[in-house]
Amino acid sequence: MLGFGKKATMQGKASAAGRVALPGIVYGGSGRVAFSPRDTASLVRSGFQGNPIGFRCVKMLAEAAAALPLVLTERGERVETHPALGLIARPNGGQGRAEMLEALYGQLLLSGDGYVEAVGFEDGLPAELHVLRSDRMSVVPGADGWPVGYDYSVGGRAHRFAVIDGLSPVCHVRSFHPLDDHYGLSPMQAAAAAMDVHNSASRWSRALLDNAARPSGAIVFQGGDGVLTPEQHDRLVAEMEAHHQGARNAGRPMLLEGGLDWKPMGFSPSDMEFQKTKEAAAREIALAFGVPPMLLGIPGDATYANYAEANRAFYRLTVLPMAGRVVAALAHWLGTFAGTDLDLRVDLDLVPALGVEREAQWRRVADAAFLSDDEKRALLGLPARG
């Protein structure tokens, strides 16, 4: 049985729809559609490990969000030193703040769910925090629809993290999913079709390069009745596979005999449009993750006037909303153990990408002659002068 610091009072409230929704729970989203499998492991292999656009989108988002400066307030007042800040700064013996948060954001982006485990307790707070792999976690719903535990399964063995008296040893952060009560919808799932197109285009390009970057052609038999015997057909196919396929045989001349003639074929209009299709798929992947294509070096997109504007939109529209939701959930979860009201937020004044906005705000406040100095300091989030 797991031990938790101070026990919180269990809330007896429950949604009336909770019990009704139980039969319709979807565990893991392992269904298949026309293209590749949509389970988490398959999506990670094809969309992250095997796709440079998906990989870069996840890395950019996770690294940017993990590097954001954070401020903590307790009971509405900002605090500079607190055990919760120390815990987040060094969550466990093997990870620092950036590594732990990057892993958490990465899991959230790849699967739609992020799980943080509390290990041991000191002064009402966990002694360590560990990010768990979301593909190994499953929610155990209770009779009212709310989770009563979390199962972590590896190789046929499972460990249950039980929710006791309203305190959960696991903090579950999930993205919005309109069709699932317990699991989130990841950008990777929304971009899966575009990733399939992009991966297929890359394989097509590789095959073209293996063929000496030339389109294929046709061997025409002009002897006799125009039909090869089975022995002649098999011999011709074997010679083509052995001597005229692959990068090693690129440019090798073909020796034809017995009425055989080579007819090269040019690129079709669909072949010529293939690269544009790949670029369009790359933009769709970036759109699903909320990353401006300009930041990924994708050609043909000039939505933003310059790189700085695109980077500011990246932070404002994607990084900050995701990070704000995750750190707020962590602070609330840690506050249940400490028995206090904790709120963790991003310190917008220290985000370099928002420097232009901050400079404009300071200028507007400084030029407001109808405001006193104390009112100006309050608008800028500064304490009043002593």
C-alpha positions in Angstrom: 0.0 0.0 0.0 1.3 3.4 -0.9 1.7 6.0 1.7 0.8 9.7 1.1 1.6 12.6 3.3 -1.4 14.5 4.5 -4.7 13.0 3.4 -7.1 15.2 1.6 -10.8 14.9 2.2 -12.4 12.7 -0.4 -15.0 14.5 -2.5 -18.3 12.7 -2.7 -19.4 14.5 -5.8 -19.7 12.7 -9.1 -21.1 13.3 -12.5 -24.4 11.6 -13.2 -23.0 10.7 -16.7 -20.0 8.9 -15.3 -21.7 5.5 -14.8 -23.4 5.7 -18.1 -20.1 6.4 -20.0 -18.3 3.3 -18.6 -19.3 0.8 -21.3 -18.1 3.1 -24.0 -14.6 3.6 -22.7 -11.9 3.2 -25.3 -8.6 1.8 -24.0 -5.6 3.1 -26.0 -7.2 3.8 -29.3 -5.8 0.7 -31.0 -8.2 0.8 -34.0 -6.9 0.7 -37.6 -7.8 2.8 -40.6 -6.9 2.6 -44.2 -3.2 3.5 -43.8 -0.9 2.5 -40.9 -1.8 1.3 -37.4 -2.9 4.1 -35.1 -1.8 2.7 -31.7 0.7 4.7 -29.8 3.7 2.4 -30.5 3.1 2.3 -34.3 2.5 6.1 -34.4 5.8 6.8 -32.5 7.8 4.5 -34.9 6.3 5.9 -38.1 5.6 9.5 -37.1 8.5 10.3 -34.7 11.3 7.9 -35.2 10.7 7.5 -38.9 9.5 11.0 -40.0 11.8 14.1 -39.7 8.9 16.6 -39.7 7.1 14.8 -36.8 10.4 14.4 -35.0 11.3 18.0 -35.2 7.8 19.2 -34.2 7.8 17.1 -31.1 11.4 18.1 -30.2 10.8 21.8 -30.8 7.7 21.9 -28.7 9.0 19.7 -25.8 12.3 21.5 -25.6 10.8 25.0 -25.8 8.1 24.2 -23.2 10.6 22.5 -20.8 12.9 25.6 -20.9 10.2 28.1 -19.9 10.9 30.0 -16.6 8.3 29.2 -13.9 7.0 31.1 -10.9 5.1 29.6 -7.9 2.4 31.2 -5.9 1.1 29.7 -2.6 -2.3 30.9 -1.4 -2.2 33.7 -4.0 1.2 35.1 -3.0 4.4 34.6 -5.0 7.1 32.6 -3.3 10.8 32.5 -4.3 11.8 29.4 -2.3 9.5 26.4 -1.7 10.0 22.6 -1.5 7.8 22.2 -4.6 10.2 24.4 -6.6 13.2 22.3 -5.3 11.4 19.1 -6.3 10.7 20.4 -9.8 14.3 21.7 -10.1 15.6 18.2 -9.3 12.8 15.7 -9.6 14.9 12.6 -9.3 18.5 11.4 -9.1 18.8 10.8 -12.9 17.0 13.9 -14.3 16.9 17.6 -13.9 13.9 19.9 -14.5 14.5 20.2 -18.2 14.9 16.4 -18.8 11.8 15.5 -16.7 9.6 18.2 -18.3 10.8 17.4 -21.8 9.9 13.7 -21.3 6.5 14.7 -20.0 5.7 17.1 -22.8 7.0 14.5 -25.3 4.7 11.8 -24.0 1.8 14.2 -24.1 2.5 15.1 -27.7 3.1 11.6 -28.9 0.2 9.9 -27.2 -2.1 12.6 -25.9 -1.4 11.5 -22.3 1.3 12.3 -19.8 1.8 10.5 -16.4 4.0 11.5 -13.5 4.6 9.2 -10.6 5.2 10.4 -7.0 7.8 8.4 -5.1 8.3 8.6 -1.3 7.3 11.5 0.8 9.1 14.2 2.7 7.4 17.1 4.5 4.1 16.3 2.8 5.6 16.4 -0.7 6.9 13.5 -2.9 10.6 12.9 -2.6 10.9 12.2 -6.3 9.0 12.6 -9.5 9.2 10.1 -12.5 7.6 10.3 -15.9 6.0 7.1 -16.9 5.6 5.8 -20.5 2.0 6.4 -21.6 1.9 3.4 -23.8 2.2 1.2 -20.7 -0.4 3.0 -18.6 -4.1 2.3 -18.5 -6.8 4.0 -16.4 -8.9 1.9 -14.0 -12.3 3.6 -13.8 -14.5 3.3 -10.7 -18.3 2.9 -10.5 -18.7 6.7 -10.8 -16.5 6.9 -13.9 -13.6 8.6 -12.1 -10.2 6.7 -11.9 -9.7 4.6 -8.9 -6.2 3.5 -10.1 -3.7 3.3 -12.9 -2.2 0.1 -14.2 1.4 0.1 -15.5 2.0 -3.0 -17.6 5.3 -4.3 -19.0 5.9 -7.8 -20.4 2.8 -9.4 -19.0 3.4 -8.0 -15.5 1.4 -5.1 -14.1 1.6 -2.8 -11.1 -1.4 -0.8 -9.9 -1.2 2.7 -8.5 -4.3 3.0 -6.3 -6.1 6.2 -5.7 -6.6 6.4 -1.9 -8.8 8.9 -0.1 -8.8 11.1 -3.2 -5.0 11.2 -3.4 -3.4 9.8 -6.5 0.2 8.7 -6.7 0.0 9.4 -10.5 -0.6 12.8 -12.1 -2.4 12.2 -15.4 -2.3 15.1 -17.8 -4.3 14.6 -21.1 -5.2 16.4 -24.2 -8.8 17.0 -25.1 -10.4 14.0 -26.8 -14.1 14.4 -27.8 -14.7 10.6 -28.0 -12.8 9.3 -25.0 -13.5 9.8 -21.3 -10.1 8.8 -20.0 -7.5 9.2 -22.7 -6.3 12.2 -24.7 -6.0 12.8 -28.5 -2.5 13.5 -29.6 -1.4 15.7 -32.5 0.3 12.6 -33.9 -3.0 10.9 -34.3 -4.5 13.9 -36.1 -1.5 14.1 -38.4 -1.2 10.3 -39.0 -2.6 10.4 -42.6 -0.3 13.2 -43.6 2.6 11.3 -42.1 1.8 8.3 -44.1 1.8 10.4 -47.3 5.1 12.0 -46.3 6.7 8.7 -45.5 5.4 7.1 -48.8 6.8 10.1 -50.7 10.2 9.6 -49.0 10.2 5.9 -49.9 9.3 6.8 -53.5 12.2 9.2 -53.7 14.6 6.6 -52.3 13.4 4.1 -54.9 14.0 6.6 -57.6 17.5 7.3 -56.4 18.2 3.5 -56.3 17.2 3.5 -59.9 19.9 6.1 -60.8 17.3 8.9 -60.5 15.8 7.9 -63.8 12.3 6.8 -64.6 11.8 3.2 -65.6 11.3 2.0 -69.1 10.0 -1.1 -71.0 11.8 -3.9 -72.8 9.9 -4.7 -76.1 10.3 -8.1 -77.7 10.1 -7.7 -81.5 11.0 -11.2 -82.6 8.7 -14.0 -83.7 5.1 -13.6 -82.6 6.1 -11.0 -80.0 5.8 -13.5 -77.0 8.7 -14.7 -74.9 8.9 -18.3 -73.9 8.7 -19.0 -70.1 12.4 -19.8 -70.1 13.3 -16.6 -71.9 11.1 -14.5 -69.5 12.7 -16.0 -66.4 16.2 -15.5 -67.7 15.4 -11.9 -68.6 13.9 -11.1 -65.2 16.9 -12.7 -63.4 19.4 -10.7 -65.5 17.6 -7.5 -64.8 17.5 -8.1 -61.0 21.1 -9.2 -60.9 22.8 -6.6 -63.2 20.5 -3.5 -63.6 18.8 -2.8 -60.2 20.1 -0.9 -57.2 22.5 2.0 -56.7 25.6 -0.3 -57.4 24.4 -0.9 -60.9 23.4 2.7 -61.7 24.4 3.7 -65.2 25.4 0.2 -66.3 24.7 -0.3 -70.1 22.1 -2.9 -71.0 23.0 -5.7 -73.5 20.0 -6.7 -75.4 19.7 -9.6 -77.9 17.2 -11.6 -79.8 14.9 -8.8 -80.9 14.8 -7.0 -77.6 14.5 -3.2 -77.6 14.6 -0.8 -74.7 12.0 2.0 -74.6 12.6 4.6 -71.9 9.7 6.3 -70.3 9.6 9.9 -69.2 8.3 11.4 -66.0 4.5 11.6 -65.9 2.7 14.7 -64.7 1.9 12.9 -61.4 5.6 12.1 -60.9 6.5 15.7 -61.4 3.9 16.7 -58.7 5.2 14.2 -56.2 7.5 16.6 -54.5 4.7 19.2 -54.1 2.6 16.5 -52.5 5.3 15.7 -50.0 5.7 19.4 -49.1 1.9 19.7 -48.7 2.0 16.7 -46.3 4.8 18.3 -44.3 2.8 21.5 -43.9 -0.2 19.5 -42.7 2.0 17.7 -40.1 3.3 21.1 -38.9 -0.3 22.4 -38.8 -1.5 19.6 -36.5 1.3 20.3 -34.0 0.9 24.0 -34.2 4.4 24.7 -35.5 4.7 27.4 -38.2 6.2 25.7 -41.3 8.6 28.6 -41.6 10.4 27.4 -38.5 10.8 24.0 -40.0 12.3 25.2 -43.3 9.4 24.0 -45.3 9.3 25.8 -48.7 6.3 27.5 -50.1 4.9 29.0 -46.9 5.0 32.7 -46.2 2.2 33.1 -43.7 4.5 35.2 -41.4 6.4 38.3 -42.5 9.6 37.1 -40.8 11.2 34.4 -38.6 10.8 36.4 -35.4 7.0 36.9 -36.0 6.6 33.1 -36.7 8.6 32.3 -33.5 6.4 34.6 -31.4 3.3 33.0 -32.8 4.8 29.6 -32.1 5.1 30.5 -28.4 1.8 32.4 -28.1 -0.4 29.9 -29.8 1.2 26.5 -29.1 4.0 26.4 -26.5 2.5 28.6 -23.8 -1.0 27.1 -23.8 0.4 23.6 -23.5 3.0 24.5 -20.8 0.4 26.5 -18.8 -2.0 23.6 -18.7 0.7 21.0 -17.7 2.4 23.0 -15.0 -0.9 24.1 -13.5 -1.9 20.4 -13.3 1.4 19.5 -11.6 1.0 22.3 -9.1 -2.5 21.4 -8.2 -1.5 17.7 -7.8 1.5 18.6 -5.5 -0.7 20.9 -3.5 -3.1 18.0 -2.6 -0.2 16.3 -0.9 1.1 19.5 0.9 -2.4 20.5 1.9 -2.1 23.9 0.5 -3.1 25.9 -2.6 -0.2 25.9 -5.1 -0.2 27.5 -8.5 2.6 27.2 -11.0 2.8 29.5 -14.0 5.1 30.6 -16.8 7.0 33.8 -16.1 6.2 35.7 -19.3 8.6 38.5 -18.5 11.5 36.1 -18.9 10.5 34.5 -22.2 12.9 35.8 -24.9 10.5 35.2 -27.7 8.0 37.7 -26.1 10.5 40.5 -25.7 8.9 42.6 -28.4 5.5 42.4 -26.7 6.9 43.1 -23.3 8.8 46.2 -24.6 5.6 47.5 -26.2 3.6 46.9 -22.9 6.2 48.7 -20.8 6.2 51.6 -23.3 2.4 52.0 -23.2 2.3 51.9 -19.4 5.2 54.3 -19.0 3.5 56.8 -21.3 0.2 56.6 -19.4 0.4 60.0 -17.7 -3.0 59.4 -15.9 -1.5 56.5 -13.9 0.6 56.9 -10.7 3.9 55.1 -10.3 2.4 52.5 -8.0 -0.5 51.9 -10.4 2.1 51.4 -13.2 4.1 48.9 -11.1 0.9 47.0 -10.3 0.0 46.7 -14.0 3.5 45.4 -14.8 3.3 42.8 -12.0 5.9 44.6 -9.8 5.5 45.0 -6.0 4.7 48.4 -4.6 7.6 50.5 -3.4 8.3 50.1 0.3 
